[in-house]
């Protein structure tokens, strides 16, 4: 764990926007590490990579195997491990699992989704010297309906209180997912740690996206996703050309053969 990296990330607040993306494998990490401040081994691997219907069933072992691959090419970015569902239900489980993960992967920090009841878990892990990133708003492990957060007065108050609570518990940053623009702006101005938005407006201190969405490979593109490339279309085209070449006996040619 690099505490210097954590300090650097905290210093971004209001100075420079944090650039964050998810990674599940070494090949993507090799590219991402050159441009990102934070790389998250997200439990979105469940839906984006394994085609599961939600993120609740991804196992700790599967997450660890992806993180081991990502760690191989993470040099300059901060590597965050997303704690999967049911691995931090109480202080004892969270501590045991975090220690186990650290033995297997030398990640820099852990992300914990908020369910309104796990501040004590964050507090304890921070006390043990484990850097924690919070996650509020639409938290896929605990909410079934995908929708914008912060519409009603009570919900707005809860979001602000949760953000403040997570900061007080000692987290070094917080992901705001699908939080309405005005509320994301308010939270960002009220706390001293960086907010990282996903569908939560330009007012956050940084942005994160699921890389598979950004490159057009996931098939799930909510309005907050900007597809920077349609890789699905490019791959489809390449595979079609390969098929045609094989059928027409154009591939392999002499150059692709051992003579
Ligand atoms: O799992 C994930 O990819 C995430 C990001 C969307 C923040 O939690």
Boltz pocket constraint, residues with backbone or C-beta under 6 A from the ligand:
constraints:
  - pocket:
      binder: B
      contacts: [[A, 22], [A, 40], [A, 41], [A, 42], [A, 43], [A, 44], [A, 45], [A, 82], [A, 175], [A, 198], [A, 208], [A, 209], [A, 210]]
      max_distance: 6.0
